[in-house]
Amino acid sequence: MMGGGGGQQQLQELSQQLQELQEQIEVLEGEVDDLQQEKVEVDEAIEAIETLETGSTVQVPLGGDAYLRAEVQDIDEVIVGLGGGYAAEQEQGDAVSTLENKKETLDDRIDEVNEEIAEIETESEQLEQKAQQLQQQQMQQQMQQMQGEEEGDE
């Protein structure tokens, strides 16, 4: 009889672990979405740098969804974020190279996070199998107990 109670506690612990793993997966999937969005923005910046010319009119974001029209004075002077709050003025080709490198870094990070997700999903599947085995054992024990009680009644 005690084996059934202990098994129930094990099932609850497994259920809690599964829930925690699912939450980790959701956080990591959110990170992948953010990284992919950042990659789209880098692609858009590369396209803009490659297609804009000196004298082009652009809309410059001011914040708060407000924009200002401005004229590109010199496309060969592009300011590119380097990370950590730092930026540098670069020539057009160098700016594109910097952004391509940033894209590669984002791709690498996306791959790393997807690997983490796959590992957690594997762990989750193993826990689910363990939980199913425990449930089957409990059912067998209950059936045996019921059979034993019926034999005792005769």
C-alpha positions, 0 to 999 in steps of 0.5 A: 500500500505504501508503494502506491503513495510513494509512486504518486509523489514521484509522479507529482515530482515528475509532473513539476519537472516537466512543467519547469522544462516546458517553461525553459523551452518557452523562454528559449523559443522567445529568445530565438524569436528575438534573435531572428527579429534582430537578424531581420533588422540587420538584413534591412540595414544591409539592404539600406546601406547597399541601395541608398545613395548620397542625396537620398531622402530617408526617414529617421526615427526619433523615438515614440514612433515619430520620424523626421525626413532627412537627406543622406549627406554621405553614404560612405560615412555609416555609423554602425553599432559594435555592441556594448553601447559602442558605435563606429563610423565606417565606410559603406563596404566596411559597415556591410561587413560588420553587419554581415558578421553580426548576422553570423553571430546571431545565426550561431546564437540561434543554433546554440539556443535551438540545440539547448531546446532540443536537449531539454525536449529530449530530457522532457521526453525521457521524463514523460516515459518515466512517468508513464512507466510509473503510472503503469506500475501503479495500475498493476499494483492496484489491480493486484491489490484488488485481486488480493482483496477479492480472494480474501473475501471468498 
